[in-house]
C-alpha cells in the first residue's frame, strides 16, 4: 500500500539554511585525442562481462557516425578508445540493455536510418546492426519494461513529435506495437522511469519545435496504463529548453522528471555567456498520475545544451544531488562539471560547486563507478576531449530526508560496485509513527526489525543485485527506496580527496612503507588544472600535463631510508597547491 501524497513535509524553492555535510572532491584528467565536438550521446555498461564499467559514445576523432568504446580498467582509468560499431549514419542517442537475454549488453541506437540494435558478444564487440523501421526519423531511445512481460522494450522519440513503442517479442525481435502522438514538434527526447510509483515504466518526454511561431519546447509525462496502453499529460512549456532526464531526486521511491532550460527564447540553446538565466526544474512524482513542478536551481552558470541534469548522491550522505555539465558566465570558456548539493528537505543549494576541465565545450555526461569504490563518478564527452571525474569525496555522515514518508539510503549508492560484504545504512522518516524497517535482496526478505534506522552488513555473491529498503508505519503504509549494485571480487581502487584550494597526499597513508611505494595525491581548484607533479627528494619523477589533470597515481621503487615527497598542482590562473610528506621506507 502507498500513500498517494508524499510531500506533506517537503519544502520547495531556494534553501540557504540547510548546508550539506561535506563538499565533493574529484580526481580529474582528460585526453584531447578521444573525441571531436561534443558527443550527442554517451552510455555506460559492462560490455566485457569483466565486472568493470566501460563507456560507449557516439563519435570519434574522424566521424560522428561511429561508436567509440573506452574499456574500463576498474581503477578509474580507461584503455585507448576503439571503434566498436559503425552505423554509417548520424546517431542522435544510445541506450543499453540485454534485449535477447543472453547475458551480454546490447546497444540500442536512434539513427537517421531508423532504430538500430547492435547485439553484444560479451567481449566488447558487437554484431552488425539489426534495423527496425520507424514511422519518422528517431531522435532518442529509452529502454524499459513497457509491456510488463519481463523483457526490456524500446521507446523511440521521433522527429514528428511521436513516441513509438517497440515490444520485445521473447527476446528475439522488436515489433512496433503502438504509437502515442505527443505534439507536432521536430525533435522528441524520451527518458524512462517509474513516475507513478506503481512499478510500471513511464516516460518523461521533451518535444521541441515551432509552437505558435516560436521555437520552444513542451514537457510531457507519458503514463503506462498497462496492457500496452499509454496516455500523455502536458506538464509545462519552456521558451528554450535544453534537455531532460528521469530519476529519483528525493527519498520518496518514485522517479521524477528533471528539465534544464535557458530563460531567454532569443538565445540559441547552449550559447554560453549570453543567456539571461538558466535553470533546472523538477516534476516530482506523487503517485496517482500526479507530478508537482518546482524550480530546483535557477540562474546557475550556463548549462550545456546536450547535457541532461543527473540526480545522484555525490557525497554519500544519502541525499540526492544534481549534477550537470555547463559553462561559467564570468569565466569565459570554462566548462566542466557542476554539482548542486541536496538538502534533507528536498531542496538544493543554489550555488553549485565547479569542477572545470575544459576551455572549449561542455558535452554529454554519464555517471558511473569507474574505480569501484562505491561512489558515483562522471565522464563528460566534450569538445576538447573526454574528461574523467573520479569521485574521491570523503563520505559524509548519514542524513535523513525530512519528507514524509521517505527512506534515506546512505549506503550503498545506487548503481555502484561493492565487495562481497555489503553494508546497508538507511533511515526512515514519517510523521506517522514508524513500526518497522525491512531489507529485501533480490526479492527475499533478509532483514525486518521494529526500528526507524539500521546499519547492517550482508554477504552477497558476485553479480548484480536489487536491494529494496522499506519502511512501515502504524497505519499500514509502506514506503521504499531501491538500489541496484554490482558485487565484485576484489578491493575498491582508492581515490584521493582534496579541499578546494589545497593539495593532499593520500597514499601512502602513514609515514612508513615498503617498496615499491604507492603514491596517490590530488589537488582541487576552482580554475582548470594544468599540471600535476610529484617530486621525490627534490627530483621531478611525475609530470602530468596532458588534459586537465589534477592528480598523481604512481608506484615508485625507493631505497630504504627517509624520503621527502612533494606534490604540486598548477592551475590556469597560475595558482600552485602543494602537499608534502616525509616517508620512511623499510
C-alpha positions in Angstrom: 0.0 0.0 0.0 1.2 3.5 -0.8 0.2 6.8 0.5 -0.9 8.9 -2.6 0.6 12.2 -1.5 4.2 12.1 -0.4 5.0 15.8 0.1 3.5 16.7 3.4 6.8 17.9 4.8 8.7 18.7 1.5 9.8 22.3 1.2 10.3 23.9 -2.2 12.3 26.7 -3.6 15.7 28.0 -2.8 17.3 27.0 0.5 20.2 28.6 2.1 19.9 27.5 5.7 20.4 23.7 5.2 24.1 23.2 4.5 25.4 19.8 3.2 27.8 18.0 5.4 30.7 17.9 3.1 31.7 19.1 -0.4 32.5 16.7 -3.2 36.1 16.1 -4.4 37.2 14.7 -7.8 40.3 13.4 -9.4 40.3 14.9 -12.8 42.0 14.0 -16.0 41.3 14.2 -19.7 42.7 13.5 -23.2 42.3 15.6 -26.2 42.6 12.7 -28.6 39.4 10.8 -27.7 36.6 12.9 -29.1 35.7 15.6 -31.6 33.0 18.3 -31.0 30.7 17.4 -28.1 29.1 14.0 -28.4 25.4 13.8 -28.6 25.1 10.5 -26.7 27.1 8.6 -24.2 26.3 5.4 -22.2 27.9 3.0 -19.7 27.8 -0.7 -19.2 30.0 -3.8 -18.6 30.3 -4.8 -22.2 33.2 -7.3 -21.5 31.4 -9.1 -18.6 34.6 -8.3 -16.6 33.0 -6.7 -13.6 34.1 -3.3 -14.7 32.2 -0.5 -16.3 33.0 0.7 -19.9 31.8 3.7 -21.8 30.4 4.0 -25.3 29.8 7.3 -27.0 28.8 8.5 -30.5 31.7 9.9 -32.4 35.5 9.7 -32.8 38.3 11.9 -33.9 37.1 11.3 -37.5 33.3 10.9 -37.6 30.1 11.2 -35.5 28.7 8.2 -37.3 30.7 5.6 -35.4 30.6 4.3 -31.8 33.7 4.5 -29.7 34.4 2.4 -26.6 36.5 3.3 -23.6 37.3 -0.1 -21.9 37.4 0.4 -18.1 40.3 -0.9 -16.2 38.4 -0.9 -12.9 40.7 1.6 -11.3 39.2 4.8 -12.8 41.4 4.7 -15.9 40.5 3.5 -19.4 42.2 1.9 -22.3 42.7 3.7 -25.6 39.5 4.4 -27.5 38.4 1.8 -30.0 35.7 1.9 -32.7 33.2 -0.9 -31.9 30.4 -0.2 -34.4 29.7 1.9 -37.5 26.1 2.6 -38.2 27.2 4.6 -41.2 24.8 7.4 -40.5 24.2 10.1 -37.9 23.2 8.7 -34.5 21.5 11.0 -32.0 21.0 8.7 -29.0 22.1 5.5 -27.3 20.7 3.1 -24.8 22.0 -0.1 -23.2 20.1 -3.3 -22.4 20.3 -7.1 -22.7 17.5 -7.4 -25.2 17.9 -11.1 -26.0 18.6 -12.4 -22.5 22.0 -13.9 -23.4 23.8 -12.1 -20.5 25.5 -9.7 -22.9 24.7 -6.0 -23.1 23.4 -4.7 -26.4 23.4 -1.2 -27.9 20.2 0.5 -29.0 20.6 3.5 -31.2 18.4 6.2 -32.7 19.9 6.7 -36.2 18.8 8.6 -39.3 18.0 5.3 -40.9 15.7 4.2 -38.0 16.1 2.1 -34.8 19.2 0.0 -34.8 20.2 -2.7 -32.4 23.8 -3.9 -32.0 23.8 -7.2 -30.2 26.7 -7.6 -27.9 29.1 -10.6 -27.9 30.1 -10.1 -24.3 33.8 -9.3 -25.1 33.5 -5.7 -26.1 32.5 -6.4 -29.7 29.1 -6.2 -31.3 27.3 -7.9 -34.2 26.2 -6.0 -37.3 23.2 -3.7 -36.8 19.7 -5.2 -36.9 17.5 -2.4 -38.4 13.9 -1.7 -37.3 11.9 0.8 -39.4 10.3 3.7 -37.6 7.4 5.9 -38.6 9.6 9.0 -38.6 13.3 9.7 -38.0 14.3 8.8 -34.4 15.7 11.4 -32.2 16.1 9.4 -29.0 15.6 6.0 -27.4 14.7 4.7 -23.9 14.6 1.2 -22.6 12.1 -0.2 -20.1 9.7 -3.0 -19.4 6.8 -1.1 -21.0 4.6 -4.2 -21.6 5.2 -5.8 -18.1 6.3 -9.1 -19.6 9.8 -9.2 -18.2 11.5 -8.3 -21.4 13.2 -4.9 -22.0 11.3 -3.0 -24.6 12.2 0.2 -26.5 10.5 3.6 -26.8 11.6 5.9 -29.7 11.0 9.6 -29.7 10.8 10.7 -33.3 11.0 13.9 -35.4 7.2 14.2 -35.7 6.6 14.5 -32.0 5.5 10.9 -31.5 6.6 8.2 -29.1 6.9 4.8 -30.8 6.8 1.7 -28.6 8.6 -1.4 -29.8 7.6 -4.6 -27.9 10.4 -7.1 -27.3 8.9 -10.4 -28.5 10.5 -13.1 -26.4 14.0 -11.5 -26.8 14.0 -12.4 -30.5 12.8 -9.2 -32.2 11.3 -5.8 -31.7 7.8 -5.1 -33.1 6.3 -1.6 -33.4 3.2 -2.2 -31.3 1.8 1.3 -30.5 2.5 5.0 -31.0 1.5 8.0 -29.0 1.2 11.4 -30.7 2.6 13.9 -28.2 2.9 17.2 -30.1 3.6 18.4 -33.6 7.3 19.0 -33.0 10.6 18.5 -34.8 12.6 16.7 -32.1 11.4 14.3 -29.3 13.6 13.3 -26.3 12.3 10.3 -24.2 13.6 9.0 -20.9 12.2 6.1 -18.9 11.3 5.7 -15.2 8.7 4.7 -12.6 7.0 8.1 -12.4 3.8 6.8 -10.9 5.2 4.6 -8.2 3.2 1.6 -9.3 6.1 -0.5 -10.8 5.1 0.3 -14.4 7.7 2.1 -16.7 6.6 5.5 -17.7 8.3 8.2 -19.8 9.4 11.8 -19.4 9.2 13.5 -22.8 10.5 16.8 -24.2 9.2 17.8 -27.6 10.8 20.8 -29.3 9.6 22.6 -32.4 7.9 25.7 -33.7 5.0 26.3 -31.5 2.9 29.4 -32.1 5.6 30.9 -34.3 8.4 30.5 -31.7 10.9 27.7 -31.4 10.3 26.3 -27.9 9.6 23.0 -26.1 6.9 21.2 -24.2 7.4 18.7 -21.4 5.1 15.7 -21.1 4.6 12.6 -18.9 3.6 9.5 -20.8 1.8 7.2 -18.3 1.9 3.5 -18.7 -1.7 2.3 -18.2 -0.8 -1.4 -18.5 -1.7 -3.9 -21.2 0.1 -1.9 -23.8 -1.9 1.3 -23.3 -0.4 4.8 -22.7 -1.6 8.3 -22.2 0.2 11.7 -22.3 -0.1 14.7 -20.0 1.1 18.1 -21.0 3.2 19.4 -18.0 4.8 22.7 -19.0 6.2 24.8 -21.8 9.7 26.3 -22.0 10.9 29.0 -24.4 14.3 27.5 -24.7 14.6 24.0 -23.1 18.0 22.3 -23.1 17.5 18.7 -22.0 15.5 16.3 -19.9 16.2 13.3 -17.6 14.3 11.0 -15.3 15.4 9.7 -11.9 14.7 9.9 -8.2 15.5 13.3 -6.9 14.4 12.7 -3.3 13.7 9.8 -1.0 10.1 9.0 -1.8 10.9 6.0 -4.0 9.1 7.5 -7.1 11.1 8.8 -10.1 10.9 12.4 -11.1 11.4 14.4 -14.3 14.3 16.9 -14.4 14.3 19.7 -17.1 17.2 22.1 -17.9 16.5 25.3 -19.8 17.5 28.8 -20.8 15.2 31.6 -19.8 15.6 33.7 -22.9 14.0 32.4 -26.0 16.1 34.6 -28.3 19.3 32.9 -27.1 20.1 29.7 -29.1 20.2 26.7 -26.8 23.6 26.1 -25.3 25.1 29.5 -26.2 27.5 30.3 -23.3 27.9 33.6 -21.5 24.8 35.2 -23.2 21.7 33.6 -21.7 19.8 35.9 -19.3 19.5 32.9 -17.0 19.4 29.2 -16.9 17.7 26.7 -14.5 16.6 23.2 -13.7 13.0 22.3 -12.8 11.9 19.1 -11.3 8.5 17.5 -11.7 8.2 15.4 -8.5 6.2 12.1 -8.8 3.3 11.9 -6.4 1.6 8.7 -7.5 -1.9 8.6 -9.0 -0.5 10.1 -12.2 0.3 13.4 -10.5 3.5 15.4 -10.7 4.3 18.7 -8.9 6.6 21.2 -10.7 9.1 23.1 -8.7 12.3 25.0 -9.6 15.3 23.2 -8.2 18.0 25.7 -9.1 17.9 29.0 -11.1 20.4 31.3 -12.7 23.4 28.9 -12.4 26.3 29.1 -14.8 25.0 28.3 -18.3 24.1 24.7 -18.7 25.2 22.7 -21.7 22.6 22.1 -24.4 23.3 18.4 -24.8 23.8 17.5 -21.2 20.9 16.4 -19.1 20.9 17.0 -15.4 21.5 13.8 -13.4 20.2 13.1 -9.9 22.9 11.3 -7.9 24.2 11.1 -4.3 27.7 12.6 -4.9 29.0 12.9 -1.3 27.4 9.7 0.2 25.1 11.3 2.7 22.0 9.6 1.3 20.6 12.9 0.0 20.3 13.2 -3.8 22.3 16.0 -5.5 22.1 17.4 -9.1 25.0 17.1 -11.5 25.2 18.7 -14.9 27.7 19.9 -17.4 28.0 23.6 -18.5 29.8 26.8 -18.7 30.6 29.7 -16.4 29.2 33.1 -17.2 32.1 35.1 -15.7 34.9 32.7 -16.6 35.0 32.9 -20.4 35.3 29.5 -22.0 35.4 27.5 -18.8 33.4 24.3 -19.0 33.0 21.3 -16.8 31.1 19.5 -14.1 28.7 21.3 -11.8 27.2 19.9 -8.6 24.3 21.3 -6.6 24.3 19.6 -3.2 20.9 18.4 -1.9 19.3 19.3 1.4 17.3 17.0 3.6 14.0 18.8 2.9 14.3 18.1 -0.8 15.6 21.5 -1.9 19.1 22.1 -3.3 21.9 24.5 -2.6 21.7 27.3 -5.1 25.4 27.9 -5.6 27.0 25.0 -7.5 30.4 23.5 -6.9 32.5 23.8 -10.0 35.0 21.3 -11.4 36.4 22.8 -14.6 38.4 20.7 -17.0 37.8 22.4 -20.4 38.3 25.6 -22.3 36.1 24.7 -25.2 32.7 22.9 -24.9 30.8 21.0 -22.3 29.4 17.8 -23.6 27.1 15.0 -22.6 27.9 13.4 -19.2 27.3 9.9 -17.8 27.7 8.7 -14.2 29.5 5.5 -13.2 31.5 3.8 -10.5 34.7 3.6 -12.7 37.1 2.7 -9.8 34.5 0.5 -7.9 34.8 2.5 -4.7 31.1 2.8 -4.1 30.9 6.4 -5.1 29.4 8.0 -8.2 31.9 9.4 -10.7 31.3 11.1 -14.1 32.6 11.3 -17.6 32.0 14.3 -19.9 32.4 13.8 -23.6 33.3 17.4 -24.6 34.7 19.4 -27.5 38.3 19.4 -26.3 38.3 15.8 -25.3 36.9 13.3 -22.9 37.1 14.4 -19.3 37.1 11.9 -16.4 36.0 12.9 -12.9 36.8 10.2 -10.3 34.9 10.8 -7.1 37.3 10.8 -4.2 34.9 12.5 -1.7 35.2 11.7 1.9 31.8 10.0 2.6 29.6 12.4 4.5 27.6 11.3 7.6 24.3 9.7 7.0 21.5 12.2 6.7 17.7 11.7 6.9 15.2 13.1 4.4 12.5 15.2 6.2 10.0 14.3 3.6 7.1 12.2 4.9 7.2 9.3 4.3 10.6 8.6 2.9 13.6 6.2 3.2 17.1 7.6 3.0 19.7 5.0 2.0 23.2 6.3 2.6 24.9 3.0 1.7 25.1 1.6 -0.9 24.8 4.4 -3.5 22.7 3.3 -6.4 24.4 1.8 -9.5 27.8 1.4 -7.8 30.1 -1.5 -7.1 30.7 -3.2 -3.7 32.8 -6.0 -2.3 31.1 -9.2 -1.1 30.2 -7.7 2.3 27.6 -5.1 1.5 26.7 -2.6 4.2 23.2 -1.1 4.1 22.8 2.0 6.1 19.3 3.6 6.0 17.0 5.9 7.9 13.2 6.2 7.7 11.1 9.3 8.3 7.3 9.5 8.7 5.1 11.9 10.6 3.0 8.8 11.4 4.9 6.7 13.9 7.0 4.0 12.1 6.7 0.4 13.1 9.4 -1.4 11.1 12.2 -1.3 8.5 12.9 -4.1 6.1 15.6 -5.1 3.6 14.7 -7.2 0.6 17.6 -8.5 -1.5 16.6 -9.9 -4.9 13.1 -10.3 -3.7 13.9 -12.2 -0.5 13.3 -10.6 2.9 16.7 -10.5 4.7 16.1 -8.0 7.5 13.0 -6.9 9.4 13.0 -5.1 12.8 10.9 -2.6 14.6 13.3 0.3 14.1 13.5 3.6 12.3 17.1 3.1 11.1 19.6 0.4 10.7 23.2 -0.3 9.7 23.7 -3.9 8.7 26.1 -5.9 6.6 25.0 -8.7 4.2 27.2 -11.2 2.4 26.4 -11.4 -1.3 27.7 -13.4 -4.2 29.4 -11.6 -7.1 26.9 -10.2 -9.7 24.1 -7.6 -9.9 21.6 -7.4 -7.0 18.4 -5.4 -6.4 18.2 -4.0 -2.8 14.8 -2.7 -1.7 14.7 -0.9 1.6 11.2 -0.5 3.1 9.7 1.5 6.0 6.3 0.8 7.6 4.1 3.0 9.8 1.4 2.1 12.2 -1.3 3.0 9.6 0.0 0.1 7.4 1.6 2.4 4.8 4.9 1.2 3.3 7.4 3.3 1.5 10.7 2.3 -0.1 14.0 3.1 -1.8 15.6 0.8 -4.4 19.2 0.3 -5.1 20.9 -1.8 -7.8 24.5 -2.7 -7.0 27.2 -5.0 -8.5 29.2 -7.1 -6.2 32.7 -8.0 -7.3 35.7 -10.0 -6.1 38.5 -7.6 -5.1 39.1 -4.3 -3.4 37.9 -0.9 -4.4 40.6 1.2 -6.0 41.4 4.2 -3.8 40.8 7.8 -4.7 42.1 11.0 -3.0 40.0 13.8 -1.6 41.3 17.4 -1.6 39.5 20.5 -0.4 39.2 23.5 -2.7 42.4 25.5 -2.8 44.5 22.7 -1.3 46.5 19.6 -2.3 46.7 16.3 -0.4 48.9 13.2 -0.4 46.5 10.3 0.4 48.8 7.4 -0.1 50.9 6.2 1.5 48.5 6.7 4.4 51.2 6.6 7.1 54.8 7.7 7.5 56.3 4.3 6.7 56.1 2.0 3.8 57.7 -0.9 1.9 58.9 -0.5 -1.6 57.5 -0.1 -4.2 55.5 2.8 -2.7 52.0 3.5 -4.0 51.8 7.3 -4.1 48.4 8.9 -4.7 47.9 12.7 -4.4 45.3 15.2 -5.6 44.6 18.9 -5.7 41.5 21.0 -6.1 41.0 24.4 -7.7 38.1 26.5 -9.0 40.1 27.0 -12.1 41.4 24.5 -14.7 44.3 22.2 -13.6 47.2 22.4 -15.9 49.8 20.2 -14.3 50.2 17.7 -11.5 53.8 16.9 -10.4 55.5 14.7 -7.9 59.0 15.4 -6.6 60.9 12.8 -4.5 64.0 14.1 -2.7 64.0 17.2 -4.9 63.7 15.2 -8.2 60.8 15.6 -10.5 59.5 12.0 -11.1 56.0 12.6 -12.4 54.8 15.5 -14.5 51.2 15.1 -15.7 50.4 17.9 -18.2 48.0 16.1 -20.6 44.4 17.3 -20.2 43.1 18.8 -17.1 45.0 16.5 -14.7 44.7 17.2 -11.0 46.3 14.2 -9.5 49.3 11.8 -9.5 48.9 8.0 -9.1 52.1 6.1 -9.3 54.2 3.3 -7.8 57.8 4.2 -7.1 60.7 1.9 -6.2 62.6 3.7 -3.4 65.6 2.7 -1.4 65.5 2.1 2.3 65.7 5.2 4.4 64.0 8.6 4.6 62.5 10.3 1.6 60.8 13.7 1.1 57.6 13.7 -1.1 56.3 16.9 -2.6 53.1 17.0 -4.7 52.2 20.2 -6.7 49.2 21.0 -8.7 49.1 24.0 -11.0 46.1 25.8 -12.5 45.3 28.1 -15.4 45.4 31.2 -13.1 48.9 30.4 -12.1 47.9 29.0 -8.7 50.1 26.4 -7.1 48.8 24.0 -4.5 51.3 21.8 -2.6 51.4 19.0 -0.1 54.4 17.4 1.4 55.2 14.2 3.4 58.3 12.7 5.0 58.3 8.9 4.4 60.5 6.1 5.8 60.9 3.1 3.5 61.6 -0.2 5.2 
